[in-house]
Amino acid sequence: MPKKPLKLLHVTDLHLCARSESRMRGLNTYDTMLAVIKQVRTGKVRPDAVLATGDLVQDGTREGYERVKKVLESLAVPVYCIPGNHDAPRIMGEMLNTPPLQFCGTATYGNWCIIMLNSTRSGDDGGWLDKDQLEFLDRTLASNSANHALVCLHHHPVPMGSRWLDEIGLRNSDEFLKVIDHHQQVRGIVWGHVHQASDRRRRNVRLFSSPSTGSQFLPNSDDFALDSRPPGYRWLELRGSGSIDTSVVWLQE
């Protein structure tokens, strides 16, 4: 068992672009991401690793991914990246798969296995885990049955209570959850995409969504609407016992 809890910084939905001055919904997403990283660097808690769960780049450019790489590398810890519906997975895989960055796959810390899935499908803002991804998940969980597991993807596998968002969630969530239910060591599932924080439980599994480092979506809204909350991020503390401590932090203006 690990001697101390594993501290993961979860950032998601950065929506950076090739140009540093680009804005999205009124915010300069590069500036807000830099502010988030500065707040983390000057805070009392230091991450052991970073989870970056998709929509890292809005315009699919190499310049955008170079910007993401530079920002996240500045934390000097491993960074685990998965794609979202706005990402360009091929380019992302080329640009963000050199240590300390890793594109999808797995990571093991003590008695924890972190599994990162690609839930994107070309031409669809909704999510889909193809046969290879589902088999990879099932196989990885089966071969790590002695370890606690945290599963990471971009799209939400359970309804968020917003009609417009739930229309672009994980479309084959039933298949995904069927695999999860076959493996009792899964302790948590974490995702981005929804630009809002939530913390729930399904059976014995904790379910987390995290805020964007940019703008937030108004929870429980049938139609698209922005929330007034500032940029944010989540801390996940994985304990050797299998428990997860977590907190959401909002950017201090």
C-alpha positions as a Markdown table, in Angstrom:
| # | Residue | x | y | z |
|---|---|---|---|---|
| 1 | Met | 0.0 | 0.0 | 0.0 |
| 2 | Pro | 1.2 | 3.5 | -0.7 |
| 3 | Lys | 2.8 | 5.3 | 2.3 |
| 4 | Lys | 0.8 | 8.4 | 1.6 |
| 5 | Pro | -2.3 | 9.3 | -0.5 |
| 6 | Leu | -1.8 | 10.0 | -4.2 |
| 7 | Lys | -2.8 | 13.6 | -4.9 |
| 8 | Leu | -4.2 | 14.0 | -8.4 |
| 9 | Leu | -5.0 | 17.4 | -9.9 |
| 10 | His | -7.9 | 17.1 | -12.3 |
| 11 | Val | -8.2 | 19.8 | -15.0 |
| 12 | Thr | -10.5 | 19.5 | -18.0 |
| 13 | Asp | -12.0 | 21.4 | -20.9 |
| 14 | Leu | -9.2 | 23.9 | -21.3 |
| 15 | His | -10.3 | 24.8 | -24.9 |
| 16 | Leu | -6.9 | 26.4 | -25.7 |
| 17 | Cys | -6.2 | 27.6 | -29.3 |
| 18 | Ala | -3.2 | 28.4 | -31.5 |
| 19 | Arg | -3.5 | 32.1 | -30.7 |
| 20 | Ser | -3.0 | 33.1 | -27.1 |
| 21 | Glu | -5.5 | 35.9 | -27.3 |
| 22 | Ser | -8.4 | 33.6 | -28.5 |
| 23 | Arg | -11.6 | 33.8 | -26.5 |
| 24 | Met | -14.4 | 31.4 | -25.9 |
| 25 | Arg | -17.7 | 32.5 | -24.4 |
| 26 | Gly | -16.1 | 35.8 | -23.4 |
| 27 | Leu | -13.1 | 34.3 | -21.6 |
| 28 | Asn | -9.5 | 34.1 | -22.7 |
| 29 | Thr | -9.0 | 30.4 | -22.0 |
| 30 | Tyr | -5.3 | 30.6 | -22.1 |
| 31 | Asp | -5.2 | 33.3 | -19.4 |
| 32 | Thr | -7.7 | 31.4 | -17.2 |
| 33 | Met | -5.6 | 28.2 | -17.5 |
| 34 | Leu | -2.4 | 30.0 | -16.7 |
| 35 | Ala | -4.2 | 31.5 | -13.6 |
| 36 | Val | -5.3 | 28.0 | -12.5 |
| 37 | Ile | -1.8 | 26.7 | -12.8 |
| 38 | Lys | -0.4 | 29.7 | -10.9 |
| 39 | Gln | -3.0 | 29.1 | -8.1 |
| 40 | Val | -2.0 | 25.4 | -7.9 |
| 41 | Arg | 1.7 | 26.2 | -7.9 |
| 42 | Thr | 1.4 | 28.8 | -5.1 |
| 43 | Gly | -1.0 | 26.7 | -3.0 |
| 44 | Lys | -0.3 | 24.4 | -0.1 |
| 45 | Val | -1.1 | 21.2 | -1.9 |
| 46 | Arg | 1.3 | 19.9 | -4.6 |
| 47 | Pro | 0.0 | 17.3 | -7.1 |
| 48 | Asp | 1.7 | 14.0 | -7.6 |
| 49 | Ala | 0.2 | 13.8 | -11.1 |
| 50 | Val | -2.3 | 15.6 | -13.4 |
| 51 | Leu | -5.4 | 14.2 | -15.1 |
| 52 | Ala | -6.4 | 16.3 | -18.2 |
| 53 | Thr | -9.7 | 14.8 | -19.4 |
| 54 | Gly | -10.3 | 16.3 | -22.8 |
| 55 | Asp | -11.2 | 19.3 | -24.9 |
| 56 | Leu | -7.7 | 20.5 | -24.2 |
| 57 | Val | -7.6 | 22.3 | -27.6 |
| 58 | Gln | -10.6 | 23.9 | -29.3 |
| 59 | Asp | -9.2 | 24.4 | -32.8 |
| 60 | Gly | -7.3 | 21.1 | -33.3 |
| 61 | Thr | -4.0 | 22.8 | -34.1 |
| 62 | Arg | -0.5 | 21.7 | -33.3 |
| 63 | Glu | 0.2 | 25.2 | -31.9 |
| 64 | Gly | -2.7 | 24.7 | -29.5 |
| 65 | Tyr | -1.3 | 21.4 | -28.2 |
| 66 | Glu | 2.2 | 22.9 | -27.9 |
| 67 | Arg | 0.6 | 25.5 | -25.7 |
| 68 | Val | -1.1 | 22.8 | -23.6 |
| 69 | Lys | 2.2 | 20.9 | -23.3 |
| 70 | Lys | 4.1 | 24.0 | -22.2 |
| 71 | Val | 1.5 | 24.9 | -19.5 |
| 72 | Leu | 1.1 | 21.4 | -18.1 |
| 73 | Glu | 4.8 | 20.5 | -18.2 |
| 74 | Ser | 5.4 | 23.5 | -15.9 |
| 75 | Leu | 4.1 | 21.5 | -12.9 |
| 76 | Ala | 7.0 | 19.0 | -13.3 |
| 77 | Val | 4.9 | 15.9 | -12.6 |
| 78 | Pro | 3.4 | 13.2 | -14.8 |
| 79 | Val | 0.4 | 14.4 | -16.9 |
| 80 | Tyr | -2.2 | 12.0 | -18.2 |
| 81 | Cys | -4.2 | 13.2 | -21.2 |
| 82 | Ile | -7.3 | 11.9 | -22.8 |
| 83 | Pro | -9.2 | 13.4 | -25.8 |
| 84 | Gly | -12.6 | 15.1 | -25.9 |
| 85 | Asn | -15.0 | 15.8 | -28.7 |
| 86 | His | -13.2 | 19.1 | -29.6 |
| 87 | Asp | -9.8 | 17.5 | -29.7 |
| 88 | Ala | -7.9 | 16.1 | -32.7 |
| 89 | Pro | -6.9 | 12.7 | -31.2 |
| 90 | Arg | -4.2 | 11.9 | -33.8 |
| 91 | Ile | -2.4 | 15.2 | -33.4 |
| 92 | Met | -3.0 | 15.1 | -29.6 |
| 93 | Gly | -1.5 | 11.6 | -29.4 |
| 94 | Glu | 1.6 | 12.8 | -31.3 |
| 95 | Met | 2.1 | 16.0 | -29.3 |
| 96 | Leu | 1.2 | 14.9 | -25.8 |
| 97 | Asn | 2.7 | 11.4 | -25.5 |
| 98 | Thr | 6.3 | 12.2 | -24.4 |
| 99 | Pro | 7.3 | 12.1 | -20.7 |
| 100 | Pro | 6.1 | 13.7 | -18.5 |
| 101 | Leu | 3.0 | 13.6 | -20.7 |
| 102 | Gln | 1.1 | 10.4 | -21.6 |
| 103 | Phe | -1.8 | 9.9 | -24.0 |
| 104 | Cys | -4.5 | 7.5 | -22.7 |
| 105 | Gly | -3.4 | 4.0 | -21.5 |
| 106 | Thr | -2.8 | 3.2 | -17.8 |
| 107 | Ala | -0.8 | 4.4 | -14.8 |
| 108 | Thr | -0.1 | 2.5 | -11.6 |
| 109 | Tyr | 0.7 | 4.1 | -8.3 |
| 110 | Gly | 1.0 | 1.8 | -5.3 |
| 111 | Asn | -2.2 | -0.3 | -5.2 |
| 112 | Trp | -4.1 | 2.0 | -7.5 |
| 113 | Cys | -4.5 | 1.6 | -11.3 |
| 114 | Ile | -5.6 | 4.6 | -13.3 |
| 115 | Ile | -7.3 | 3.8 | -16.6 |
| 116 | Met | -7.7 | 6.4 | -19.3 |
| 117 | Leu | -10.2 | 5.9 | -22.1 |
| 118 | Asn | -10.8 | 7.5 | -25.5 |
| 119 | Ser | -14.6 | 8.2 | -25.7 |
| 120 | Thr | -14.5 | 10.3 | -28.8 |
| 121 | Arg | -16.1 | 9.5 | -32.2 |
| 122 | Ser | -15.4 | 11.6 | -35.3 |
| 123 | Gly | -18.2 | 14.0 | -36.2 |
| 124 | Asp | -20.1 | 13.4 | -33.0 |
| 125 | Asp | -20.1 | 15.7 | -29.9 |
| 126 | Gly | -21.5 | 12.7 | -27.9 |
| 127 | Gly | -19.3 | 9.9 | -26.7 |
| 128 | Trp | -18.8 | 6.3 | -27.7 |
| 129 | Leu | -16.5 | 3.6 | -26.4 |
| 130 | Asp | -15.7 | 1.3 | -29.3 |
| 131 | Lys | -15.1 | -2.4 | -28.9 |
| 132 | Asp | -11.4 | -2.0 | -28.5 |
| 133 | Gln | -11.8 | 0.5 | -25.7 |
| 134 | Leu | -14.3 | -1.7 | -23.9 |
| 135 | Glu | -12.1 | -4.7 | -24.2 |
| 136 | Phe | -9.1 | -2.7 | -23.0 |
| 137 | Leu | -11.1 | -1.6 | -20.0 |
| 138 | Asp | -12.3 | -5.1 | -19.2 |
| 139 | Arg | -8.9 | -6.7 | -19.8 |
| 140 | Thr | -7.0 | -4.1 | -17.7 |
| 141 | Leu | -9.4 | -4.4 | -14.8 |
| 142 | Ala | -9.2 | -8.2 | -14.9 |
| 143 | Ser | -5.4 | -8.1 | -14.8 |
| 144 | Asn | -5.3 | -5.6 | -12.0 |
| 145 | Ser | -7.9 | -7.2 | -9.7 |
| 146 | Ala | -5.7 | -6.7 | -6.6 |
| 147 | Asn | -5.6 | -2.9 | -7.2 |
| 148 | His | -8.1 | -0.2 | -6.7 |
| 149 | Ala | -9.1 | 1.4 | -10.0 |
| 150 | Leu | -10.0 | 4.9 | -11.1 |
| 151 | Val | -11.5 | 5.1 | -14.6 |
| 152 | Cys | -11.2 | 8.4 | -16.6 |
| 153 | Leu | -13.0 | 9.5 | -19.8 |
| 154 | His | -14.3 | 12.7 | -21.3 |
| 155 | His | -18.0 | 12.1 | -21.7 |
| 156 | His | -20.4 | 11.6 | -18.8 |
| 157 | Pro | -21.7 | 8.0 | -18.5 |
| 158 | Val | -24.7 | 8.9 | -16.3 |
| 159 | Pro | -27.3 | 11.6 | -16.8 |
| 160 | Met | -26.5 | 15.1 | -15.5 |
| 161 | Gly | -30.1 | 16.3 | -15.4 |
| 162 | Ser | -29.6 | 18.8 | -18.3 |
| 163 | Arg | -31.5 | 17.8 | -21.4 |
| 164 | Trp | -29.1 | 19.3 | -23.9 |
| 165 | Leu | -26.0 | 17.9 | -22.2 |
| 166 | Asp | -27.5 | 14.5 | -21.8 |
| 167 | Glu | -28.1 | 14.3 | -25.5 |
| 168 | Ile | -24.3 | 14.4 | -26.0 |
| 169 | Gly | -23.2 | 12.1 | -23.2 |
| 170 | Leu | -21.7 | 8.6 | -23.5 |
| 171 | Arg | -24.0 | 7.0 | -26.0 |
| 172 | Asn | -23.2 | 3.4 | -25.0 |
| 173 | Ser | -23.0 | 4.0 | -21.3 |
| 174 | Asp | -24.9 | 0.8 | -20.7 |
| 175 | Glu | -22.0 | -1.2 | -22.2 |
| 176 | Phe | -19.5 | 0.8 | -20.2 |
| 177 | Leu | -21.3 | 0.4 | -16.9 |
| 178 | Lys | -21.8 | -3.3 | -17.6 |
| 179 | Val | -18.0 | -3.7 | -17.7 |
| 180 | Ile | -17.6 | -1.6 | -14.5 |
| 181 | Asp | -20.2 | -3.7 | -12.7 |
| 182 | His | -18.1 | -6.9 | -13.4 |
| 183 | His | -15.1 | -5.6 | -11.5 |
| 184 | Gln | -15.6 | -4.8 | -7.8 |
| 185 | Gln | -12.3 | -2.9 | -7.4 |
| 186 | Val | -13.5 | 0.1 | -9.3 |
| 187 | Arg | -13.6 | 2.9 | -6.8 |
| 188 | Gly | -14.2 | 6.0 | -9.0 |
| 189 | Ile | -15.1 | 7.3 | -12.4 |
| 190 | Val | -14.1 | 10.8 | -13.4 |
| 191 | Trp | -15.0 | 12.9 | -16.5 |
| 192 | Gly | -15.1 | 16.3 | -18.0 |
| 193 | His | -17.3 | 17.6 | -20.9 |
| 194 | Val | -20.1 | 19.0 | -18.7 |
| 195 | His | -18.3 | 22.1 | -17.4 |
| 196 | Gln | -19.7 | 21.6 | -13.9 |
| 197 | Ala | -18.8 | 19.9 | -10.6 |
| 198 | Ser | -20.7 | 16.9 | -9.3 |
| 199 | Asp | -20.0 | 14.1 | -6.8 |
| 200 | Arg | -22.3 | 11.1 | -6.6 |
| 201 | Arg | -22.3 | 7.4 | -6.0 |
| 202 | Arg | -23.5 | 4.5 | -8.1 |
| 203 | Arg | -23.5 | 1.3 | -6.1 |
| 204 | Asn | -20.0 | 1.4 | -4.5 |
| 205 | Val | -18.4 | 3.6 | -7.1 |
| 206 | Arg | -17.9 | 7.3 | -6.7 |
| 207 | Leu | -18.8 | 9.4 | -9.8 |
| 208 | Phe | -17.1 | 12.8 | -10.3 |
| 209 | Ser | -17.4 | 15.5 | -12.9 |
| 210 | Ser | -15.1 | 18.6 | -12.7 |
| 211 | Pro | -15.4 | 22.2 | -13.7 |
| 212 | Ser | -13.7 | 23.6 | -16.7 |
| 213 | Thr | -10.6 | 25.8 | -16.4 |
| 214 | Gly | -12.7 | 28.2 | -18.5 |
| 215 | Ser | -16.5 | 28.9 | -18.4 |
| 216 | Gln | -19.1 | 26.7 | -16.6 |
| 217 | Phe | -22.5 | 25.3 | -17.8 |
| 218 | Leu | -25.5 | 26.0 | -15.6 |
| 219 | Pro | -26.6 | 22.7 | -13.9 |
| 220 | Asn | -30.0 | 21.3 | -14.4 |
| 221 | Ser | -30.8 | 23.5 | -17.4 |
| 222 | Asp | -32.8 | 22.0 | -20.3 |
| 223 | Asp | -31.2 | 24.4 | -22.8 |
| 224 | Phe | -27.7 | 25.6 | -23.1 |
| 225 | Ala | -26.9 | 28.3 | -20.4 |
| 226 | Leu | -23.7 | 29.5 | -18.7 |
| 227 | Asp | -23.2 | 29.5 | -15.0 |
| 228 | Ser | -21.7 | 32.4 | -13.2 |
| 229 | Arg | -19.1 | 30.3 | -11.4 |
| 230 | Pro | -15.4 | 31.0 | -12.2 |
| 231 | Pro | -12.9 | 28.6 | -13.7 |
| 232 | Gly | -12.1 | 25.7 | -11.5 |
| 233 | Tyr | -10.4 | 22.3 | -11.0 |
| 234 | Arg | -10.6 | 19.3 | -8.7 |
| 235 | Trp | -8.3 | 17.5 | -6.3 |
| 236 | Leu | -8.5 | 13.8 | -6.0 |
| 237 | Glu | -6.7 | 12.1 | -3.1 |
| 238 | Leu | -6.5 | 8.3 | -3.6 |
| 239 | Arg | -5.9 | 6.4 | -0.4 |
| 240 | Gly | -4.4 | 3.0 | 0.0 |
| 241 | Ser | -7.6 | 1.8 | 1.6 |
| 242 | Gly | -9.5 | 2.5 | -1.6 |
| 243 | Ser | -11.2 | 5.6 | -0.4 |
| 244 | Ile | -11.2 | 8.8 | -2.3 |
| 245 | Asp | -11.1 | 12.3 | -0.8 |
| 246 | Thr | -11.9 | 15.1 | -3.1 |
| 247 | Ser | -12.5 | 18.8 | -3.3 |
| 248 | Val | -13.3 | 21.4 | -6.0 |
| 249 | Val | -11.4 | 24.6 | -6.1 |
| 250 | Trp | -12.5 | 27.8 | -7.9 |
| 251 | Leu | -10.2 | 30.3 | -9.3 |
| 252 | Gln | -9.7 | 33.2 | -7.0 |
| 253 | Glu | -10.0 | 36.5 | -8.9 |
